[in-house]
Amino acid sequence: MKTRLGQQRLLALFAAGLLAFNFPLLALWDVDATLWGLPLFPAALFVIWALLIAVLGVISEHIAD
């Protein structure tokens, strides 16, 4: 039962990543602004990517237990 829930969470994470890196939501970050001296768009891409990897690691660890 626990692996089934883990699979559902992985699919939900995949769907969230697909939505986050798709045009309508990605266009929200395409503005002329900076974050700590970096353009907002690449910084947002990196942060979203890092969060997806972190959540993937947490989900994978819970599935392995």
Secondary structure, 3 states (H helix, E strand, C coil): CHHHHHHHHHHHHHHHHHHHCCHHHHHHHCCCCEECCEEHHHHHHHHHHHHHHHHHHHHHHHHHC
